[in-house]
Amino acid sequence: MPARPLLLLDVDGVLNPYAAAACPDGYAEYEFFAGEELVRLCPEHGGWLRELAVWYELTWATAWGAAANRLLAPLLRLPALPVIEFPPVPFEPRDKLPAVATFAADRPLAWVDDALAPEVREWAAERHVPTLLIDVDPAIGLTRPVVDECLGWASDRAG
């Protein structure tokens, strides 16, 4: 049986809609890092991500690194997920690509991010395995239509 496709998850802008002027309805704010902006999380996202985990191997693709497992996974009721290690922050969105390309190798994947660089789009277009890129508005974050798109894409691949 082939491995499930990867679902690469960014945090800021996807699970944490940082660009919204006010905390969106359904979200709670958390002070994870003293002196920094509050992090906004929606408890409903945990259920959506567990639903996606039936079809995907969920993977953190975020500058949060291992802190995503320590701080976010328990609140979203997720198990510890694999983490793609990125350069130290700050880095440019395109700087995620080398680590993602190495981690993903030849596995199909869906990548949900609020800052997919042009280099990522070129890489995805040249891959020989199915690759879905989903742009998320950092003021809105993850939505049910994005989840449904990912579920449909994975279901189509499972055949």
PyMOL commands that place a pseudoatom at each C-alpha (Angstrom):
pseudoatom trace, name=CA, resn=MET, resi=1, chain=A, elem=C, hetatm=0, pos=[0.000, 0.000, 0.000]
pseudoatom trace, name=CA, resn=PRO, resi=2, chain=A, elem=C, hetatm=0, pos=[1.513, 3.365, -0.968]
pseudoatom trace, name=CA, resn=ALA, resi=3, chain=A, elem=C, hetatm=0, pos=[2.153, 5.928, 1.736]
pseudoatom trace, name=CA, resn=ARG, resi=4, chain=A, elem=C, hetatm=0, pos=[-0.469, 8.590, 2.266]
pseudoatom trace, name=CA, resn=PRO, resi=5, chain=A, elem=C, hetatm=0, pos=[0.369, 11.949, 0.710]
pseudoatom trace, name=CA, resn=LEU, resi=6, chain=A, elem=C, hetatm=0, pos=[1.907, 14.585, 2.926]
pseudoatom trace, name=CA, resn=LEU, resi=7, chain=A, elem=C, hetatm=0, pos=[-0.086, 17.574, 4.111]
pseudoatom trace, name=CA, resn=LEU, resi=8, chain=A, elem=C, hetatm=0, pos=[2.358, 20.350, 4.904]
pseudoatom trace, name=CA, resn=LEU, resi=9, chain=A, elem=C, hetatm=0, pos=[0.935, 22.823, 7.424]
pseudoatom trace, name=CA, resn=ASP, resi=10, chain=A, elem=C, hetatm=0, pos=[2.157, 26.293, 8.113]
pseudoatom trace, name=CA, resn=VAL, resi=11, chain=A, elem=C, hetatm=0, pos=[1.048, 27.879, 11.395]
pseudoatom trace, name=CA, resn=ASP, resi=12, chain=A, elem=C, hetatm=0, pos=[1.200, 31.672, 11.167]
pseudoatom trace, name=CA, resn=GLY, resi=13, chain=A, elem=C, hetatm=0, pos=[-1.382, 32.770, 8.634]
pseudoatom trace, name=CA, resn=VAL, resi=14, chain=A, elem=C, hetatm=0, pos=[-2.945, 29.293, 8.408]
pseudoatom trace, name=CA, resn=LEU, resi=15, chain=A, elem=C, hetatm=0, pos=[-3.812, 28.166, 11.932]
pseudoatom trace, name=CA, resn=ASN, resi=16, chain=A, elem=C, hetatm=0, pos=[-2.993, 31.578, 13.437]
pseudoatom trace, name=CA, resn=PRO, resi=17, chain=A, elem=C, hetatm=0, pos=[-4.653, 34.338, 11.347]
pseudoatom trace, name=CA, resn=TYR, resi=18, chain=A, elem=C, hetatm=0, pos=[-2.200, 37.000, 12.457]
pseudoatom trace, name=CA, resn=ALA, resi=19, chain=A, elem=C, hetatm=0, pos=[-3.181, 39.563, 9.810]
pseudoatom trace, name=CA, resn=ALA, resi=20, chain=A, elem=C, hetatm=0, pos=[-6.743, 40.000, 11.113]
pseudoatom trace, name=CA, resn=ALA, resi=21, chain=A, elem=C, hetatm=0, pos=[-7.306, 43.300, 12.898]
pseudoatom trace, name=CA, resn=ALA, resi=22, chain=A, elem=C, hetatm=0, pos=[-9.227, 41.613, 15.714]
pseudoatom trace, name=CA, resn=CYS, resi=23, chain=A, elem=C, hetatm=0, pos=[-9.413, 38.053, 16.928]
pseudoatom trace, name=CA, resn=PRO, resi=24, chain=A, elem=C, hetatm=0, pos=[-11.830, 36.268, 14.556]
pseudoatom trace, name=CA, resn=ASP, resi=25, chain=A, elem=C, hetatm=0, pos=[-15.005, 34.646, 15.869]
pseudoatom trace, name=CA, resn=GLY, resi=26, chain=A, elem=C, hetatm=0, pos=[-14.403, 31.108, 17.073]
pseudoatom trace, name=CA, resn=TYR, resi=27, chain=A, elem=C, hetatm=0, pos=[-10.743, 31.750, 17.923]
pseudoatom trace, name=CA, resn=ALA, resi=28, chain=A, elem=C, hetatm=0, pos=[-9.060, 32.128, 21.298]
pseudoatom trace, name=CA, resn=GLU, resi=29, chain=A, elem=C, hetatm=0, pos=[-5.853, 34.053, 21.931]
pseudoatom trace, name=CA, resn=TYR, resi=30, chain=A, elem=C, hetatm=0, pos=[-2.845, 32.545, 23.686]
pseudoatom trace, name=CA, resn=GLU, resi=31, chain=A, elem=C, hetatm=0, pos=[0.296, 34.153, 25.027]
pseudoatom trace, name=CA, resn=PHE, resi=32, chain=A, elem=C, hetatm=0, pos=[2.904, 31.552, 24.142]
pseudoatom trace, name=CA, resn=PHE, resi=33, chain=A, elem=C, hetatm=0, pos=[5.824, 33.953, 23.832]
pseudoatom trace, name=CA, resn=ALA, resi=34, chain=A, elem=C, hetatm=0, pos=[6.180, 36.749, 26.374]
pseudoatom trace, name=CA, resn=GLY, resi=35, chain=A, elem=C, hetatm=0, pos=[6.399, 40.159, 24.744]
pseudoatom trace, name=CA, resn=GLU, resi=36, chain=A, elem=C, hetatm=0, pos=[5.262, 38.903, 21.325]
pseudoatom trace, name=CA, resn=GLU, resi=37, chain=A, elem=C, hetatm=0, pos=[1.898, 39.006, 19.594]
pseudoatom trace, name=CA, resn=LEU, resi=38, chain=A, elem=C, hetatm=0, pos=[-0.821, 36.738, 20.881]
pseudoatom trace, name=CA, resn=VAL, resi=39, chain=A, elem=C, hetatm=0, pos=[-1.426, 33.543, 18.908]
pseudoatom trace, name=CA, resn=ARG, resi=40, chain=A, elem=C, hetatm=0, pos=[-4.964, 32.941, 17.670]
pseudoatom trace, name=CA, resn=LEU, resi=41, chain=A, elem=C, hetatm=0, pos=[-6.205, 29.359, 17.460]
pseudoatom trace, name=CA, resn=CYS, resi=42, chain=A, elem=C, hetatm=0, pos=[-9.566, 27.892, 16.559]
pseudoatom trace, name=CA, resn=PRO, resi=43, chain=A, elem=C, hetatm=0, pos=[-10.461, 24.705, 18.468]
pseudoatom trace, name=CA, resn=GLU, resi=44, chain=A, elem=C, hetatm=0, pos=[-12.512, 23.531, 15.458]
pseudoatom trace, name=CA, resn=HIS, resi=45, chain=A, elem=C, hetatm=0, pos=[-9.290, 23.233, 13.462]
pseudoatom trace, name=CA, resn=GLY, resi=46, chain=A, elem=C, hetatm=0, pos=[-8.250, 20.268, 15.583]
pseudoatom trace, name=CA, resn=GLY, resi=47, chain=A, elem=C, hetatm=0, pos=[-11.231, 18.249, 14.354]
pseudoatom trace, name=CA, resn=TRP, resi=48, chain=A, elem=C, hetatm=0, pos=[-10.588, 19.316, 10.768]
pseudoatom trace, name=CA, resn=LEU, resi=49, chain=A, elem=C, hetatm=0, pos=[-6.941, 18.291, 11.019]
pseudoatom trace, name=CA, resn=ARG, resi=50, chain=A, elem=C, hetatm=0, pos=[-7.844, 14.917, 12.515]
pseudoatom trace, name=CA, resn=GLU, resi=51, chain=A, elem=C, hetatm=0, pos=[-10.237, 14.445, 9.598]
pseudoatom trace, name=CA, resn=LEU, resi=52, chain=A, elem=C, hetatm=0, pos=[-7.413, 15.250, 7.167]
pseudoatom trace, name=CA, resn=ALA, resi=53, chain=A, elem=C, hetatm=0, pos=[-5.099, 12.829, 9.002]
pseudoatom trace, name=CA, resn=VAL, resi=54, chain=A, elem=C, hetatm=0, pos=[-7.222, 9.934, 7.717]
pseudoatom trace, name=CA, resn=TRP, resi=55, chain=A, elem=C, hetatm=0, pos=[-6.013, 10.778, 4.202]
pseudoatom trace, name=CA, resn=TYR, resi=56, chain=A, elem=C, hetatm=0, pos=[-2.665, 12.486, 4.839]
pseudoatom trace, name=CA, resn=GLU, resi=57, chain=A, elem=C, hetatm=0, pos=[0.462, 12.342, 6.903]
pseudoatom trace, name=CA, resn=LEU, resi=58, chain=A, elem=C, hetatm=0, pos=[0.169, 15.730, 8.592]
pseudoatom trace, name=CA, resn=THR, resi=59, chain=A, elem=C, hetatm=0, pos=[3.518, 17.498, 8.828]
pseudoatom trace, name=CA, resn=TRP, resi=60, chain=A, elem=C, hetatm=0, pos=[4.490, 20.838, 10.352]
pseudoatom trace, name=CA, resn=ALA, resi=61, chain=A, elem=C, hetatm=0, pos=[6.024, 23.107, 7.698]
pseudoatom trace, name=CA, resn=THR, resi=62, chain=A, elem=C, hetatm=0, pos=[6.444, 26.174, 9.861]
pseudoatom trace, name=CA, resn=ALA, resi=63, chain=A, elem=C, hetatm=0, pos=[9.057, 28.360, 11.464]
pseudoatom trace, name=CA, resn=TRP, resi=64, chain=A, elem=C, hetatm=0, pos=[7.567, 27.171, 14.772]
pseudoatom trace, name=CA, resn=GLY, resi=65, chain=A, elem=C, hetatm=0, pos=[9.517, 23.934, 14.355]
pseudoatom trace, name=CA, resn=ALA, resi=66, chain=A, elem=C, hetatm=0, pos=[9.233, 21.539, 17.300]
pseudoatom trace, name=CA, resn=ALA, resi=67, chain=A, elem=C, hetatm=0, pos=[7.360, 24.210, 19.306]
pseudoatom trace, name=CA, resn=ALA, resi=68, chain=A, elem=C, hetatm=0, pos=[4.309, 23.412, 17.167]
pseudoatom trace, name=CA, resn=ASN, resi=69, chain=A, elem=C, hetatm=0, pos=[4.187, 19.953, 18.748]
pseudoatom trace, name=CA, resn=ARG, resi=70, chain=A, elem=C, hetatm=0, pos=[4.857, 21.264, 22.242]
pseudoatom trace, name=CA, resn=LEU, resi=71, chain=A, elem=C, hetatm=0, pos=[2.441, 24.215, 22.197]
pseudoatom trace, name=CA, resn=LEU, resi=72, chain=A, elem=C, hetatm=0, pos=[-0.166, 23.686, 19.482]
pseudoatom trace, name=CA, resn=ALA, resi=73, chain=A, elem=C, hetatm=0, pos=[-0.686, 19.935, 19.159]
pseudoatom trace, name=CA, resn=PRO, resi=74, chain=A, elem=C, hetatm=0, pos=[-2.062, 19.523, 22.716]
pseudoatom trace, name=CA, resn=LEU, resi=75, chain=A, elem=C, hetatm=0, pos=[-4.528, 22.416, 22.270]
pseudoatom trace, name=CA, resn=LEU, resi=76, chain=A, elem=C, hetatm=0, pos=[-5.717, 21.020, 18.932]
pseudoatom trace, name=CA, resn=ARG, resi=77, chain=A, elem=C, hetatm=0, pos=[-5.779, 17.466, 20.323]
pseudoatom trace, name=CA, resn=LEU, resi=78, chain=A, elem=C, hetatm=0, pos=[-3.259, 16.255, 17.748]
pseudoatom trace, name=CA, resn=PRO, resi=79, chain=A, elem=C, hetatm=0, pos=[-0.468, 13.753, 18.213]
pseudoatom trace, name=CA, resn=ALA, resi=80, chain=A, elem=C, hetatm=0, pos=[3.084, 14.926, 17.719]
pseudoatom trace, name=CA, resn=LEU, resi=81, chain=A, elem=C, hetatm=0, pos=[3.594, 15.450, 13.988]
pseudoatom trace, name=CA, resn=PRO, resi=82, chain=A, elem=C, hetatm=0, pos=[6.746, 15.248, 11.891]
pseudoatom trace, name=CA, resn=VAL, resi=83, chain=A, elem=C, hetatm=0, pos=[8.519, 18.609, 11.663]
pseudoatom trace, name=CA, resn=ILE, resi=84, chain=A, elem=C, hetatm=0, pos=[10.373, 19.970, 8.645]
pseudoatom trace, name=CA, resn=GLU, resi=85, chain=A, elem=C, hetatm=0, pos=[13.360, 21.906, 9.966]
pseudoatom trace, name=CA, resn=PHE, resi=86, chain=A, elem=C, hetatm=0, pos=[13.820, 25.342, 8.425]
pseudoatom trace, name=CA, resn=PRO, resi=87, chain=A, elem=C, hetatm=0, pos=[16.612, 27.926, 8.729]
pseudoatom trace, name=CA, resn=PRO, resi=88, chain=A, elem=C, hetatm=0, pos=[16.580, 30.100, 11.843]
pseudoatom trace, name=CA, resn=VAL, resi=89, chain=A, elem=C, hetatm=0, pos=[14.082, 32.959, 11.734]
pseudoatom trace, name=CA, resn=PRO, resi=90, chain=A, elem=C, hetatm=0, pos=[13.802, 35.353, 10.129]
pseudoatom trace, name=CA, resn=PHE, resi=91, chain=A, elem=C, hetatm=0, pos=[13.932, 33.759, 6.686]
pseudoatom trace, name=CA, resn=GLU, resi=92, chain=A, elem=C, hetatm=0, pos=[12.267, 34.381, 3.339]
pseudoatom trace, name=CA, resn=PRO, resi=93, chain=A, elem=C, hetatm=0, pos=[9.311, 32.167, 2.316]
pseudoatom trace, name=CA, resn=ARG, resi=94, chain=A, elem=C, hetatm=0, pos=[11.394, 30.732, -0.549]
pseudoatom trace, name=CA, resn=ASP, resi=95, chain=A, elem=C, hetatm=0, pos=[13.890, 29.453, 2.042]
pseudoatom trace, name=CA, resn=LYS, resi=96, chain=A, elem=C, hetatm=0, pos=[11.407, 26.739, 3.064]
pseudoatom trace, name=CA, resn=LEU, resi=97, chain=A, elem=C, hetatm=0, pos=[11.732, 25.052, -0.322]
pseudoatom trace, name=CA, resn=PRO, resi=98, chain=A, elem=C, hetatm=0, pos=[15.065, 23.176, 0.037]
pseudoatom trace, name=CA, resn=ALA, resi=99, chain=A, elem=C, hetatm=0, pos=[13.963, 21.537, 3.285]
pseudoatom trace, name=CA, resn=VAL, resi=100, chain=A, elem=C, hetatm=0, pos=[10.503, 20.718, 1.906]
pseudoatom trace, name=CA, resn=ALA, resi=101, chain=A, elem=C, hetatm=0, pos=[11.942, 19.239, -1.295]
pseudoatom trace, name=CA, resn=THR, resi=102, chain=A, elem=C, hetatm=0, pos=[14.319, 17.032, 0.694]
pseudoatom trace, name=CA, resn=PHE, resi=103, chain=A, elem=C, hetatm=0, pos=[11.652, 15.940, 3.180]
pseudoatom trace, name=CA, resn=ALA, resi=104, chain=A, elem=C, hetatm=0, pos=[8.984, 15.254, 0.548]
pseudoatom trace, name=CA, resn=ALA, resi=105, chain=A, elem=C, hetatm=0, pos=[11.306, 13.461, -1.891]
pseudoatom trace, name=CA, resn=ASP, resi=106, chain=A, elem=C, hetatm=0, pos=[8.961, 11.786, -4.384]
pseudoatom trace, name=CA, resn=ARG, resi=107, chain=A, elem=C, hetatm=0, pos=[5.814, 11.691, -2.238]
pseudoatom trace, name=CA, resn=PRO, resi=108, chain=A, elem=C, hetatm=0, pos=[2.619, 13.410, -3.341]
pseudoatom trace, name=CA, resn=LEU, resi=109, chain=A, elem=C, hetatm=0, pos=[1.761, 16.379, -1.172]
pseudoatom trace, name=CA, resn=ALA, resi=110, chain=A, elem=C, hetatm=0, pos=[-0.587, 19.211, -0.447]
pseudoatom trace, name=CA, resn=TRP, resi=111, chain=A, elem=C, hetatm=0, pos=[1.036, 22.349, 0.981]
pseudoatom trace, name=CA, resn=VAL, resi=112, chain=A, elem=C, hetatm=0, pos=[-1.145, 24.854, 2.859]
pseudoatom trace, name=CA, resn=ASP, resi=113, chain=A, elem=C, hetatm=0, pos=[0.615, 28.163, 3.473]
pseudoatom trace, name=CA, resn=ASP, resi=114, chain=A, elem=C, hetatm=0, pos=[-0.019, 31.900, 3.424]
pseudoatom trace, name=CA, resn=ALA, resi=115, chain=A, elem=C, hetatm=0, pos=[3.291, 32.719, 1.700]
pseudoatom trace, name=CA, resn=LEU, resi=116, chain=A, elem=C, hetatm=0, pos=[4.011, 30.312, -1.148]
pseudoatom trace, name=CA, resn=ALA, resi=117, chain=A, elem=C, hetatm=0, pos=[6.930, 31.802, -3.057]
pseudoatom trace, name=CA, resn=PRO, resi=118, chain=A, elem=C, hetatm=0, pos=[7.208, 31.778, -6.877]
pseudoatom trace, name=CA, resn=GLU, resi=119, chain=A, elem=C, hetatm=0, pos=[10.074, 29.275, -6.526]
pseudoatom trace, name=CA, resn=VAL, resi=120, chain=A, elem=C, hetatm=0, pos=[7.674, 26.900, -4.761]
pseudoatom trace, name=CA, resn=ARG, resi=121, chain=A, elem=C, hetatm=0, pos=[5.212, 27.155, -7.649]
pseudoatom trace, name=CA, resn=GLU, resi=122, chain=A, elem=C, hetatm=0, pos=[7.967, 26.401, -10.175]
pseudoatom trace, name=CA, resn=TRP, resi=123, chain=A, elem=C, hetatm=0, pos=[9.125, 23.403, -8.133]
pseudoatom trace, name=CA, resn=ALA, resi=124, chain=A, elem=C, hetatm=0, pos=[5.553, 22.083, -7.823]
pseudoatom trace, name=CA, resn=ALA, resi=125, chain=A, elem=C, hetatm=0, pos=[4.938, 22.429, -11.557]
pseudoatom trace, name=CA, resn=GLU, resi=126, chain=A, elem=C, hetatm=0, pos=[8.098, 20.424, -12.314]
pseudoatom trace, name=CA, resn=ARG, resi=127, chain=A, elem=C, hetatm=0, pos=[7.440, 17.583, -9.866]
pseudoatom trace, name=CA, resn=HIS, resi=128, chain=A, elem=C, hetatm=0, pos=[6.592, 14.186, -11.291]
pseudoatom trace, name=CA, resn=VAL, resi=129, chain=A, elem=C, hetatm=0, pos=[4.167, 13.389, -8.479]
pseudoatom trace, name=CA, resn=PRO, resi=130, chain=A, elem=C, hetatm=0, pos=[0.868, 15.096, -7.626]
pseudoatom trace, name=CA, resn=THR, resi=131, chain=A, elem=C, hetatm=0, pos=[1.375, 18.366, -5.777]
pseudoatom trace, name=CA, resn=LEU, resi=132, chain=A, elem=C, hetatm=0, pos=[-1.357, 20.690, -4.554]
pseudoatom trace, name=CA, resn=LEU, resi=133, chain=A, elem=C, hetatm=0, pos=[-0.503, 24.196, -3.376]
pseudoatom trace, name=CA, resn=ILE, resi=134, chain=A, elem=C, hetatm=0, pos=[-3.144, 26.075, -1.402]
pseudoatom trace, name=CA, resn=ASP, resi=135, chain=A, elem=C, hetatm=0, pos=[-2.799, 29.751, -0.594]
pseudoatom trace, name=CA, resn=VAL, resi=136, chain=A, elem=C, hetatm=0, pos=[-4.467, 30.874, 2.618]
pseudoatom trace, name=CA, resn=ASP, resi=137, chain=A, elem=C, hetatm=0, pos=[-5.344, 34.479, 3.416]
pseudoatom trace, name=CA, resn=PRO, resi=138, chain=A, elem=C, hetatm=0, pos=[-3.362, 35.299, 6.601]
pseudoatom trace, name=CA, resn=ALA, resi=139, chain=A, elem=C, hetatm=0, pos=[-6.250, 37.465, 7.855]
pseudoatom trace, name=CA, resn=ILE, resi=140, chain=A, elem=C, hetatm=0, pos=[-8.714, 34.557, 7.607]
pseudoatom trace, name=CA, resn=GLY, resi=141, chain=A, elem=C, hetatm=0, pos=[-6.663, 31.406, 8.171]
pseudoatom trace, name=CA, resn=LEU, resi=142, chain=A, elem=C, hetatm=0, pos=[-7.756, 27.842, 7.528]
pseudoatom trace, name=CA, resn=THR, resi=143, chain=A, elem=C, hetatm=0, pos=[-11.336, 27.503, 6.283]
pseudoatom trace, name=CA, resn=ARG, resi=144, chain=A, elem=C, hetatm=0, pos=[-13.661, 24.588, 5.702]
pseudoatom trace, name=CA, resn=PRO, resi=145, chain=A, elem=C, hetatm=0, pos=[-13.471, 25.030, 1.892]
pseudoatom trace, name=CA, resn=VAL, resi=146, chain=A, elem=C, hetatm=0, pos=[-9.678, 24.558, 2.101]
pseudoatom trace, name=CA, resn=VAL, resi=147, chain=A, elem=C, hetatm=0, pos=[-10.162, 21.389, 4.148]
pseudoatom trace, name=CA, resn=ASP, resi=148, chain=A, elem=C, hetatm=0, pos=[-12.732, 20.119, 1.659]
pseudoatom trace, name=CA, resn=GLU, resi=149, chain=A, elem=C, hetatm=0, pos=[-10.398, 20.855, -1.252]
pseudoatom trace, name=CA, resn=CYS, resi=150, chain=A, elem=C, hetatm=0, pos=[-7.632, 18.859, 0.443]
pseudoatom trace, name=CA, resn=LEU, resi=151, chain=A, elem=C, hetatm=0, pos=[-10.005, 15.978, 1.204]
pseudoatom trace, name=CA, resn=GLY, resi=152, chain=A, elem=C, hetatm=0, pos=[-11.269, 15.887, -2.382]
pseudoatom trace, name=CA, resn=TRP, resi=153, chain=A, elem=C, hetatm=0, pos=[-7.747, 15.988, -3.792]
pseudoatom trace, name=CA, resn=ALA, resi=154, chain=A, elem=C, hetatm=0, pos=[-6.595, 13.108, -1.586]
pseudoatom trace, name=CA, resn=SER, resi=155, chain=A, elem=C, hetatm=0, pos=[-9.717, 11.087, -2.301]
pseudoatom trace, name=CA, resn=ASP, resi=156, chain=A, elem=C, hetatm=0, pos=[-9.211, 11.523, -6.058]
pseudoatom trace, name=CA, resn=ARG, resi=157, chain=A, elem=C, hetatm=0, pos=[-5.652, 10.217, -5.698]
pseudoatom trace, name=CA, resn=ALA, resi=158, chain=A, elem=C, hetatm=0, pos=[-6.727, 7.208, -3.635]
pseudoatom trace, name=CA, resn=GLY, resi=159, chain=A, elem=C, hetatm=0, pos=[-9.005, 6.309, -6.504]
for i in range(1, 159): cmd.bond("trace and resi %d" % i, "trace and resi %d" % (i + 1))
show_as sticks, trace
zoom trace
